């Protein structure tokens, strides 16, 4: 888990978990939507996430790090976890015929 060690006002060390949460609409017909260049808050806190949770309201597909990588299909109305998956970018595609709400949580 990504975390930061800081001192509280009393000088005591404390660990604060760091994460990012992004929600957006992925329009139908989009291929290889570049999360890094399209969502300004992605990687604003964590440069190389090690955990990712993705919710999608429609059937979509994703690829980690390169558009030439193999496609991973995600089913509508589901949440999928990727643990110990170090990555720098996600590419998303939507050919479902309807816009999809996508929620991505990384840490």
ABEGO torsion letter per residue (X at the ends): XBBBBBBBAAGBBBBBBBBBBBBBBBBBGBBGBBAAAABAABGAABABBABBBBBBABBBBBBBGBAABBBBBBBBGBBBBBBGBBBABBBBBBAAGBBBBBBBBBX
